[in-house]
Structure formats: structure tokens, C-alpha cells
Amino acid sequence: MRKILLFVVCFCIYGTMRAQLPASIQARLQDTLNVLHDQYHFKGLSVAVSYKNFGVWAAATGVSNGQASLSPDQLIGIGSNTKTFISTLLLKLSEHNQIDLNDTIGTWVSGFPTINGAVTIKQLLNHTSGIADYLENPIITDSLNMNPHKFWQRNELLQLTPVPYFNPGASIAYSNTNYLLAGYIAEQVTGRPIQELLRDSIYAPAGLLHTYFPPFEPVTDQYAGFWTDLNGDNVLDNGINWNQPGSVLPVNINTIARDAGAIVATAGDVVLFWRALLEGNIIAMETLNTKMFQPSGFGNQNSDYGMGVFMEKYRGNRTFSHGGTWIGQINSNMNDTLNDIYIAVLSNQDSLDNDYTQRVVEALYDVLYNAQATSVNDLSSSGQITLFPNPASGSVTISGLKNKEVIHIYDSMGKQLKRIECTVPQIIVPLQEFADGTYYFRIAAANGLIHTHKVIKQ
């Protein structure tokens, strides 16, 4: 979410272990984290990695409150990564024919003079609506300074939305109001509060046990201590402790973030969410590929925005992400489906420059990406699984399967096209639905081994 002044306020989210991440890779990740902590001197960092079929590796460094060490099971705000959750929720409603993405929002939204009812739901989700950001209204900044305990209603925030940036569809501009409206519409359509919709429609299918939407629901896990500059002296103060009543900055400040940035989570839950989402376990793969990943039309081949997701390239590989910041909290993440790398980094401090969390993400990604040349060969060099013919035209036969293998098929850009669960030692995969080109078949065995094969369709 965008930066606004509090004195300085920034707005920009474990699973059961299967086979463990190899000890050598764990050591390299931990060493990298330690070096970066010494380099950037951040207060605390909670990180999680989901790599291939090895469950979730999580770690933390630095402090929570005072000198108490930060723990990877403490909650930190994920900021605008909340938008990915809200977009997923709206796309799920569209799958159930409760909304159409081309519906105009005036069906549900009225009484706000600066909000154009002709905007479509799709334009909200990909930030092409032209609706201005409510956080640009100085009344909100003043309220944070003078009355941080105020519990904001969504209607109050929408009334404070400035005049539009441009006509719907004419350009792209990131605006938190878009997602405030998306959450409002979800509630209108279903008759249920957003926190219940998120829990039932997203947290449950993704297996998220440490993700919350405060202060709108009870929180049973412990928060990390959050650090921000409270008095404008460019020194971080430990001003937020939502575990205790009377916090300098109470949990009610999250009523401003709402659908645009209010979720708190562990880093482990963040990578579980992204893996579940991108593997088609929350919304269908067809919905991902034809809707969520549909470019806005205002990006380029290296960077664009879909519906609640940034689509970019790193090291030449297609990645998906959505970071964000809130008061005393920063989230950066990177998710590469082709190489099966999912990384989340949560910081319990804010900063005028939150690039350091992105640099940590990139450094952890490099550890995993560079390890693949050895680790994949070491772990999955078995010749028992074979694919033939290759190149192929009509179909590919996969033999040597044991039991409960899962096959993921990706295109050359890392977009997952199909997921197949196997229960027999040999299967035939038809290729008629695929255009000519290069594809990657990633076979994940129940014992944790990964087999990746390049297949050429011609």
C-alpha cells in the first residue's frame, strides 16, 4: 500500500513436514539469512521456504520486543498481500456464478460521489478502475495521529475517496480503494463478513492455521513486536504490541487497512497460501490462467499486474508475487512455479525503503535456484521413471511410476497447465490440447523425490 505519514507510516501474509529439505540447503539458507541480518541491521525477519516436495522450512532472526528473539511462529502483518487473498475470493465467487467479473460495481455500490458505478469488478482487481486511493485523504493521517483507537467502518473510508485519477480502463494506477470495494462487494453478494469468507474459502483449503484478519476475529497466536518511528526522529520505536491492551498503536488501526492490507500471518502460512493458490487448490487452474494471470494491458513482457498478483521475471524465470507494508510490518515474497520455489519474508519493522526485504527474498531464491544443479541430480537421478516418445505429437507415455506420484505440466514460462494424480505404474498423457513447443513434466513422488523432464511437442 502507498506510503502516508503517521510520523512515518507505510502501507504498501508451517505446514506438516514431508521429506525434509536437505541439510546442506538448510545450512546455506540460514547462513544467507545471518549474513543479510548483519548487513542490513533490521530488527527482525521471519522467513519461510517451500521447495519442491520438502514441506516448509522456516526460520527467524533478530528481535521481537526489546531483546526477546523473534520466533517464526509469531504473527506479522502481510500488508497488501491481502489483496491476493481478496482477489482469489472474488474469483472463487465468479467460479460459482455469484458474480461476473464484467459486472459493474454500481449493482452493489452507491452513495459515494467519487466512486464511479460503471467500473467493473475486473477493473477493481487489476487496478484499471481509475478510482483514487482513500489513503491520500489527510483526514486518515490526522486520525492516526490524534485518535489511533478509532474503529473505522468501511463506508467511512469510502466516503473519503478523492476524485478519480482517470476514466475506467484508460490507464492503470494502484489504489487501495479498489480492494476495499472488492471486499464490500463480496460481503454484499454472500451476506457474510469478509473474515468468515476468507477463513472458509481460502484459509481452510490452503491449510492455513496461523492466518487472521484482526481486529475482526479473535487471534489465538502471538504477535511479533512491531517497530516504527513514532516521533519523527528517524529511530525505530517498539510502539506496537497487539498482545496487550493499551498498546501505543492499538489493533484498531487495522480497520483502516481492511480488505487492502489487514491480514496477519506467519511466513510459513504465506508460502502455503501461494503454493495452494498456484497449484490450483483454491481456485481452478483455468481461472488462474485465463483470469487472475490475464495482464492488465499496461505492463510489458517482464512485468505486469494481473488480478491481485504481480507477474514478473527474475533470473529469466516467471515469478508471481504481491508484497506490501503496514505500520511496523513488511512482506516480500517470490513464487516460481516452474522451479517449484516459494519464498516469503516478513519483517517486523517498517521503513521508508523496504527494498531490503526484497533483496533477502532474492538471495534466498538464488540459494535454491543455484542448488538445483546438484540437489536435483542427487535426489532424483533415478532412471526408473521414463517418458517416451520425446519429442512427441499425439501423446507421451510415462512409465516406472510407483504409487501416489503427482505430475505437474508447465509451459516454458512456468505456467502450470495440468495436474495429474497417478495410481498406476504407467499412464498416457494426451498432448492434443497443447500447442507445439517445449513443456516441463515435474513428477513428485510420495518419498519426496522430484523428477523433472523436458518434453517437446511437435
N, C-alpha and C positions, 0 to 999 in steps of 0.2 A: 504494500500500500504506500501511498505517497508520503513524503516527509512533511510534518507540520510541527510547529513549535509548541512544546509544552513549557519547557525552557529549551530542551531539545527533545522532541518526540518523533519516533519513526514508525511509520505504518508500511510498509511496502505492499507436524503436524508434528516384545520378544516372542517371539513365537516359539513353538516346540522345536527343538533341535532335531534334525535328522542326522545325516553324516556330518561330522564336524569339519569346519574349514581347516585345511592343512595347517599344521603348526608353523611352518615356515612363512606362510602368507599372513597368519595372525601376527607373528612377530614383526614382519615388515610393516603391517598396518599400524601396530602400536608404536613402533619406532618413528614412523612418519608423523603420527599424532603428537608424540612427545617433542619432536624437533619443531613442529609448527607452533606448539604452545610456547616454547622458548623464544621463537622468532617473533610472534605477534602479541604475546603477553595478554591474551584475552582472559576474562575472569573464569569462564568455564565453557566446556564444549562437550556435548553428548553426541556420539556418532553411532551409526549402525550400518552394516553392510549385509546385503543378501546377494550371494554369489553362487550361481549355478544351483546345484541341489544340496547346498550345505546349510540350510536354515539361516539363522540370523546371528551375526557376530556383532556385539555391542560393547562399547567402552565409553568412559568419560574421563576427562582430565580437568584440573582446575578446582575452583571453589564454588559452593552454593551460597550459604550465608556465612559471613565472617570468614573464619578459617576452615569451616566444615567442608569436606570434599564433596564435589558434585558426583552424584550417582547416576548411572544410565537408566535407572527406573524412576527418576524424578521427572515431573511434567514441565515442559517448556512450551510456550505458545508457538504455533506454526505460522501465524500471520496469514498472508494471502494464499498460502497453500490450501486454506479453507475454500477458496474459490473452486479448486479442482473437485472437492467433495460436493459442493453445491451444484456445479455443472453436471457431475455424474448423477446426482439425484434428479435433476431436470431431464437428463437423457433417459433415465430409467422410467420416469413418468411418460416420456414420449413412447418408449417401448410398449407400455401398457395402454397406449392410446388415450391417456388422460389429458395430454396436451399435444399440440403440433408445434414444432419449432418455428413455423412461419405464422403462428398466431400472433396477432398484435396485442400488446400488453394492456391496451385500453379496455379489454374484456374484464380485467380484474383490477386495474389501477386507475383511479380517478381522484380528483380533488387536489392535485398537486400542480400548480400553474406552470412550473418549469419542466415538467416531465411529459414528453410527447407520447400520447397514447397510440400513435401509429408505428412506434418502434416494435420490432418483432422480438420474440424470445431469443432467437438465434443471434440477433444484433446485441442483445444484452450479454450473452455468453461469450461472444468474440470481440466485445468492446468496439463495435462499429455503430453503436446507437447514437453517439453524439451527446448523450446525457452527461452533464457535468458532475464532478466529484463533490459530494456533500462535505468532505473533509476540508475543502477550500474555504468554507464559510468560517470566518473568525469567531463566530459565536461558540463553536465547538471548542476551539482552542481556549477561549476565555473560560468556558465551563470547566475544562480540565484543570485549569489553574485555580479557579475560585471555588468550584464545587465538584471535586472528583468523586464524591459519593453518589452523585445523581444517577438514577436508573433511567436510561434513555429508552423511549419507545420508538419502534421503527418509524411510525408515522411522523414523529417529531423530526427525525433525521431527514426524512424525505422532503419535509416542508422547507428544509434549509438548503436544498439543492440549488446551486446557482443557475444562471441561464445556460442553455445548451452550447456546446462547442461548435457543432455543425449539424446539418440535416442528417437524418438516419441513413446510414450506408454510404455517406460521402467520403469518409475517411476512417481512421482508427485512433482512438485515444483511451488509454487505460483509465477507468473510472470505477471507484468502489461502489458508487450508486447502482451500477448495473447489477451487482450481485446482491445488494440489499433488496432490489426489486425482484430478483430471481427467487430469493428465499421467501419473499412476501407472496409471490405467485404460487409457489409450492404449498404454502400453508392454505391459501385460498382454494386451490384445487382439491386438496385432500381433506381439509378441515382438521388437520393435525399440526401441532407445533413442530418447528424445524428440528429441535433436538430429538424428538421421537422419530422423525423421518430419517435423520442421519443414523441413529442407532440401529433402527430396524432394517434400513435399506442398504447401508454401507458398512457400518462397524461390524454387524453380525456376519454377513457373508465374507468379509475380509478377515475375520478372526481378530479384530482389534479389541483388546481387553484394557488398554490404557489410553483411551482417547475420549475426550469430553468436550462439552460446549458450555463452559461456565459464563455467567452465573445462572444459566437457565436450567441446569440439572445438578444434582449432588455429585461431588467429586470425592472419591474414596482414596485415591493415590496422593502421594506427597508432591507438592510443587517444589521446583528448584527456587532458590532465591534469585530475584531478578535485579539487575543493575542498570541504572540510568543516571543521567545528570539532572539532579533535582533543583539545583540553584544557579545554573548557568556558569559555573566556574571551570567547566571542561574536565571535571573529575567525576568518575562514576560513583554513585552512591547506592547502597543496598536499600532501596526505597520500597520494594515490593515483597511482601511475604503473604501470599494468599492463604497460607495455612492458619493464620492467626487473625482474629478480629483486631481492628484498629490499625491495619496496615497503612503506611503513608499514602500509598496509591491502592485503593481497595479494588476488589474483583469487579465492582460495578463499572469500572472503566471499560470492561469488555463489552458492555451493552452498546458502546459506540462502534466497536468493530463488527459485531454481529455476523451476518452471513458473508461479510467480506473478509473476516480475519479473526474470529473468536475461538477457533478450536485450539485446545492444548493437547499434547500427546508426548509419548516417548519417541526417541529416534527409531527405536525398533518397530513401533507401530507405523511410523511413516513409511518405512520400506515395505512393510507387509501390505499397506494400502496400495502403494504403487505397483507392486508385483501382482496383487489380486486384480487391480484395475487393468493393467496392460496385458494380462494373460486371459482376459475375458471372463473373469469370475464374478464381476459385479454387474457390468453391462456386456452385451454381446459383442463379439469381435466385429461384426458387421456395423454395429453402432459406433464403435471406436473408429474404424477405418473410413466410414462414409460420413460421419457427423463430427465426433469430437476432434478428429485429426484433419478435418477439412480446413485448409488455410483461409485466413481472413481475406486474402486478396491484396493485402498491403505490405506483405513481407517479401522475402526473397528465398532463394533455394537453400540458404544457410541458416535462416532464422525467420520464424513466423509464429503467429498465435492462432491456435485452434479455438476450441470451446473449453476454456478453463485450463489450458495447457500450452506451455511454450515448447515449440519444436525447433531444435537447433542441431548443429553439428559440433562435435568435439573429437579431435584426432581423426576427423573424417567420418566419424560414426554418428548416426542419427540418434539423438537423445530426446527425452521428454522430461519436463520439469515444471515446477512452479514454486519459487521461493517466496519470501515475504518477511516483513518485520513488524513488530508491535513494540510497545513500551517495554524495554528491558529484555527483548527477545528477538532472535533472528533465526530464520530457517533457510537453508540452501539444500538442494537435492539434485541428483542426476540419475537418470534411468535409461539404460541401454539394453533394449530387448534382444538384439542380435547376439551380443556378447554376454547376455544374462547377468548384467551388473546393475545393482540397485543400491544407491548410497543416500543417506540422509545425515545432515549435520545441523544440530540445534545449538545455538549459543544463548546463554542466559544473561546477555548484555545487549544493549543496542549501541549504535554507533552512527556517526554521520557517514562513515564509509564502511559498508557491510561487505565489501569485496573479499575480506579475509576468509569468510566462511565459504565463499565460492572457491577460493584458492585451496582450501582444505579439501573440499569435495573433489576438485581436480587432481590433487596429489594422491588421494586415496584411490581414485579411479585409475590413475597411472600405475599404482602398485598392482592392482588386479589385472589390468589390461596387459601389462608387461610380463606378468607371471604366467599368462595363459600358454605361452610357447612351451614352457616346461611343465607346468602343473597339469594341463590338459593331456599332454602326452603321457605323463606319469600315471594319471588317474584313469585314463580312458583309451589306452592304446590297444585294448583287446581287439583282435581281428575277428571275433566271433560274430559280430553284427555286420552284415554286408548289405549293400544296396546295389541293385542291378536292374536293367542296364543303366549306364550313365556315360554319356548323355542319353536321354530318353525322350520319347514323344508321347506315347499313349499312357504309360503307367510306369511306376517304379515298384519293384518287389523288395521288401525289407525282410531279411531272414536272420536267424540267430537270436531272436528275442527270447527272453526268459518268461517273465510274468510281471504285470503291472508297470511296464515301461510306458512313458508318455512321450509322444512325438510332437514337436512344435515345428511348424514350417514357416520360414521367414522369407521375405523378398530381399533383394540386395541392399535395400535401405534400412533393413531391420524391422520392417512392419510385419507383425505376426499375422499370418493368413489362415492358419488352421491348427487345431489342437486335436490329437488323436490318442485315446487311451487304448492300450493293447492288452489282450488277454490270451493271445495265441502266439506260437513261435514264428509265424510268418504272415505278413499282410501285404496286400496290393494297394498302393495309393494311386488313384487315377490322377492324371495331370491335365485333363481336357479343360478344366476351369482356369488353368494358369496360362498366361501369355508366354511366348518364348523368352528365355532369359536365364539368369542364374538365381538359384534358390538355396537356402540352407536348411537342412533337416537336423534338428537338435534332438537327440534321443536321451531322455533322462531315465536311468534305471532305478529300481527300488533300492539298490545298495549304495546309491549316491554317485555312481559313475556317470560321466557325461560323454556322449559320442556325438560329434558334430561332423556332418558330411555336406560337401558342396555338390549340388545336383544341377545339371544343365538341362533345361527343357528346350527342345528344338523341333 
